[in-house]
Amino acid sequence: MSDNARMNRGESCEHEEGACASCSTTNCSQREAAVPEHDDLSRTLDGIRETIIVLSGKGGVGKSTVAVNTAVGLAAEGYKVGLLDVDIHGPSIPTMLGIHNARLDSVGEKLLPLAVAGMHVVSIGLLLESKDDALIWRGPMKAGVIKQFLSDVEWGPLDYLVVDCPPGTGDEPLSIIQLLPERRHALVVTTPQEVAAADVRKSLNFCAKLQLPVIGVVENMSGFVCPHCQTVTEIFRSGGGERMAADFKVPFLGKLPIDPGVASSGDEGKPFVYHNSDSAAARAFQTVLRPILDLLTEIQRSGNVHQKKETSMKRFAIPTASGRLCSHFGHCEAFAIIEADPESKTIGTRNDVVPPPHEPGVLPKWLGEQGVNVIIAGGMGQRAQELFTAQGIAVCVGAPADEPEALVAAWLNKTLVTGANACDH
């Protein structure tokens, strides 16, 4: 059985757990088979420009919420983003994105990440038969699977890989940090009260010992903003995160208020900053996200990392019939291919192109050859979304039957209202 098959089934090989990752026996029959994995890992790492590892020494501080909305915020800025959930025992990313019933597919020996909200997503929760399954694994087994999440997944080129870690300073964050020797920074999440900050301080010491640069500290659940009068009530003692950042001489990125909409968005599988961009909490999150973008851009300009995205221009593809979006993606009359600039929010040229005859797997390659970066569609099957993801094309589904320019303008202004992933076929 291949390693990918074992990962899909959550199984171990016949050797001791984790032996293939750390065994020093020179005549082990598994060691030669593991050598190509290093090449796959190197290729994956070469394709990732920057990694943001979201950490917290305390559970329940909203770390996964920050990770999801950081990834969505970066994708909304026009970057190619991957979101990797390495919380093996309590993966919450699938629920927060509304994909807990989906499963990862594969092409050959490679797993395909799911395309969600303009980013690529991988989690152990997308490999289990049931979301209620418990994985009873020791450290070496977890380390091996995390390594496979990098080497055996067809991530494609990424500007940013956001990694959501479980609470604490144990196997999972240690494994991902050791697998990423460079081009990685930590984003540390806390809540204001001292009982949380005391545990989160351990995460900052953890980063220092592993020489992991810290982008900054985010203080989550910092005050409750009344939705009626906008009065801020300090439920917890405020300022714990800011004081902690000052003590450790790392940047303090800002405070995120308590908003009932954040919790409900997570339960409903809708990224908060994507669906509630005008709320006070979303604006606060954009304030936090801005220094992350500025700092990473400065690092890239220094020559320490790759350059920022090659161009701000994007090319959108919208399936059309009678001049409006056609919900039957694979059998539309034509594709409206529109160039637009996300930075200036201006729409450029439009070309209407008749697609080739419909056959499975044809459109992803064809639209990739047209230079398409983003597809706006009414409905699309999960398998098709995965094939577009493998081509580096982001997919937005559930769009209304509107004119193509209007849909692109709404996407640029983050006002595109999406509904169910529905197709009329």
N, C-alpha and C positions, 0 to 999 in steps of 0.2 A: 504494500500500500504506500502511495506517495505521501510526502510530508504534508502537501496541501490537503489531501484527503483526510489525514489525521486531524489537521486543524479544523476542517469543516465539521468533523464529528466530535471534536473535543477529546481525542484519544491521544495516548502516549505510544511510543514505540516499545518494542519488547525489552529494551535496555532500561537501566535505572532512570528515573525521571530526570530530564535535563542532561543526561550523560553525553548526548551528541553535541551539546553546546559547550561542555566544560571538561569532557573526558580527556585524560592525558595518556591513555593507553595507545601506543603507537600502532598496534596491530588490530585495532578495532575495525570491524568491517564497515562501520558506518562513517568513519572519518573521511574517506576519499569521496564518498557520496555527498558529504557536506561541503566540500571545497567550492563547487560552483555557487553556493549560496553567498559566499563572500563577494563574488563578482556581481551577483544580483544586488546585494546590499550596497556595494560601491556605486553601481549605476543609479540606484534610487537616491542615495545621498547626493550624488553629483547633480541630480535634477531638482534638488530642493535648495532654494536660495536662502531661506531663513526659517528657523523653527522657534516657535513660542511655546514653552512648556509651562502650563498653568498649574501652580502648586498651592497647597495650603496644609499647614500642620494640623488643622482642625476640620472636622466634618461639619456639614450643615451651614457653611458660610456662603453658599451660592457659587462655589467654584465652577461647577459645570455650566451654570447659567452664564457666568463671565466668559468661559471658554467658547460656548456656542455663539454668543453675541459678538465676541471678538472676531471669530471666524467669519460670521455673516457680515460684520462691519467691514472687514478687509475685502471680502468678495464684492461688496457694494461699491468699494472704491476702484474696482476694475482689476483686482489682482486675481491670479489663479491660486486657489486656497484649498488645502486639504485639512480635514478635521479627523484626528486619530484619538479614539477613546481607549486608553490602556487601563481603565478601571476594570480589572478582570472579574472581581467578585460582585461588583455593583454597578454595571454599565447603565448610565442614565441618558446618554446621548440619543439612543434610538427613540426613547419616549419623548424627549424634549423636541425632537424634530419630526415626530409623528410617523416614524418608519419602523416601529417595533415589530410590525408584522412582515416586514420585508426581509429578504435574505440575500447575501452576497452571491453573485454568480461568478463564473470563471471562464477564461479563454485559455486553452492549453493548460499550462502549469501556473498561470497567474490568476489571482483573484481580482475582480473588478470592483472598485469602490462604488457606492451609491451616489448618484447625482442629486443633491438636495440644496435648494436655495442658492444656486450658483457655485456650489463647492462640492468636493469629493469627500465622502464620509466612510470610515471603517470603524467597526466596534465588534468586540466578541459577542455582543448581544445580537448581531446580525448573522451569527453562525450557529446559534443554539436552536434546538427544535422548539423550545418554548421559552418565553421571556421569564418564566418562573423557575427555570432550571438553575440549580446551584452547582458551581464549579468548585470542587474540593481539591485544590492544587497547592503544592508547595512551591517555594521560590524558583527553583531551576526550571520547572515546567512553565511557569509564567514568563520567565525571562526568554525561553525558547519561542513562545508564541509571539511575544512582543517583537522579537527579532524577525519572525516571519511576517508580521504586519508591515515591516519595512521592505524586506527582501522579496517577498512573494506576492506583493500587491502591485498592480499596474497603476501607479499613481500618476504617471506622466509628469511633465515639467510643472513644478509648483513654485510660485513666488513665496508662499508661506505655508508651513505645516503647523497647525495649532494642535497641541497634545494636551488632552485632559487627563490628569493623573488622579488616583485616589488620594484621600487624605493621608498625611504622614510622610515619613522619610524612609519608606521600606523598599521592597523589591521592585515595584513597578517604576517609580521615578528614578531609582538608581539604574535600572536596566536601560531605560530610554536615554538617559544622560550619557551613559557609557557607550551606547551605540552611536551617539551623535557627538563626535569629538570636537566639532567646531560648528560655527554658524548656528548657535542656539542661545537663547536667553530665557530667563524665568520671569513669569508674571505671577506675583504672589498676592493671594486674596485673603482678606481677613474681615471680621466684623468689628464694630467699635469697642465692645466691652473687653476688659482686661483679661478675662478668663479665656477668650479666644485668642487675643493677641499674644498671650504667654505661650500658647502652643505654636502659633504661627512663627514666632521668633526662631523656633527650632528649624523651620524651613529656610530661613535666611542664613542661619549657621550652616545648614546642609549645603546651600548653594556656595557659600564661601569655601567650605572644605573641598568641594568638587570643582572649584574654579568655574562655576557657572554664573555668568554675568546676569544681573537682575535689572530688567527694564524698569520695574517699579512695583509699588504696593498699591492695591486698590482696596478702599474701605467700603464694603458692601453693607446694605441694610443700615445706612447711616441717616437716620431720621425718617419719619413718616410724613409724606406730603398729602395733606387732605385734598381729595379730588374735587371738593366743593369750594373751599375758600383758599386753597393753596398754602395754608399755614403749616409750618414744619414743626412736628413734635418729636423730640428726642426720646425715643423709647428706650434705647440703650445709652449709656454714657458715650458721648461723641469724642472723636479724636484719637482713639487708640491706635488706629492704623497710621495716622500721620506722625504720632510720637515714635512709633516703632521704626518707621522709615527714617526719621531723623536720627535715631539712636544708631542705626546701621549705616547711615550715610548713603542711602539709596533713594532714588526719586519717589515722591509721593504723587500718584497719578490722579487722585481725586476720590470723591465720595459718590456712591450710588444710593439713592433713597429707596426706602421700602415702597413698593407699588403693588397692590393686589393683582394688577394686570400682568406683572412679571411671572407670578406663580401660576396664574390661569393659562398664560401663553405656554409655559413649560408643560403643563398638564395636557394642553390641547395639541401639543406638537407644533407650535408656531413660534419661530424665533421672534423675540420681543422687538428688537430694533428694526426688524424687517416689516412687521405688521403694525407697529405702533410708533412710527418715526416721529410723530408730532407730540408725544407725551413728554412730561417733565423727566421721567426716568430715562427715556431714550435720548433726550438731549443731554442729560448728565453723562450717559454712556459715551456719546460722541465726544464730549469733553475729555473723558478718560482715554478714548481711542486716539485722539489727535496726537498726544505726545508719543504714543507708540509708533505711529506712522512717521512722525518727525524724527524720532530717535533712530529708527531703523533706516530711514532714508539717509541720515547723516552717516551711519555706519557704512552703508553701501557706497556713498560718495567718497569715503576715505580709502576705498579700494580694498577693504577688508572682506567684502562680500561682492556678489554680482551687482550689476547696475540695477536700478529700478526698472519696472516694466519697460520694454523696448519702445512702446508708443502708447499714447493715450487713446488713439483711435480704436474703435471696435466695429466689427461687422456683424450685423444682426440678420437672422433669417426668419421670416414669418410665412408659414404656409397660407396661401390665399385661394379664395374662390369668389368670383364676382367682386373683386377688389377689397374684400374684407378677410379677416382671419378665418381660415377653414379648420374646423375642429377635427376633421378626418386627416390627420397629418400625412400618412403614407400615400394618400391618393388625392392630394390637392391638385388644383389646376397649374399653379406656379408657386415659386418662392419669391417673395419680395426681399431682396438683399439690400440692406440699408447701412451705410457707413455713418457713424456718429462719434462724437467726442464726449466721453463721460465727464471730463474736467470742465469744459465750457458749456456742456449740456446742449450742444448744437448738433443738428441733423444735417448730414451731407447728401451725397448722391444715393439714388435708388435705382436698382436694376431688377427687373422681373425676369426670372429665369425658369424655363420649363424643366422639371426634374427628369432624370432617366426613368425607364420603366421600373415599376415597383418590384423589388426583390429583397428578401431579408439581407440586411447588412450593407446594402448599396448606398443608402442616403448618408450614413455617417461619413463614409470615405469621400463621397461626392461633395458634401457640404464642407468637409475639411479642405478639399482641394480648392473650394471657392474662397477660402480664407475666413470662414465664419467663426466667430468667437462665442456668440450667444444665440440660442434659439428661443423664441417666444411662441408657445403653442397652447392650443386648447386642451388637448389630451395626448398622452403618449405612454406606451407600455413601459414597464420597468426595465425590461431587457434592452429596449431601444435606448432608453436613457443611459444605461450602462455603456453601450457601444459608443454613444456620443461622448461620454466622459473619457473613455479610452482615447478618443481623438482630441481631447483637450477642449471640448466645446461644452459650455455651461448651458443648462436647460431650465427654462421657466415654464411650468405648466399651469393650466387652470385659467389662462387669460381669456378675456371676453372677445366676442366676435366684432372687433373694432377695426378701423383702418390701420394699416401697418405703421404709418408715421405717428399716429396717436399712441399706439402701444409702445413704440420705442421712446417717445417723449415721456410717457409715464414711467417707464423703466429708468430713464436717466434721472428723473426727478424723485424717484423712490415713492411714487404714488400709484404704481400699478397694482390694481386690486385683483387678486386671483381667487378663484373658487375651486371647485372639485376638479380633479384630473379626469376630465370627461371627453369621450370621443363619440361622434354620432354614427360610427360604423358598428 
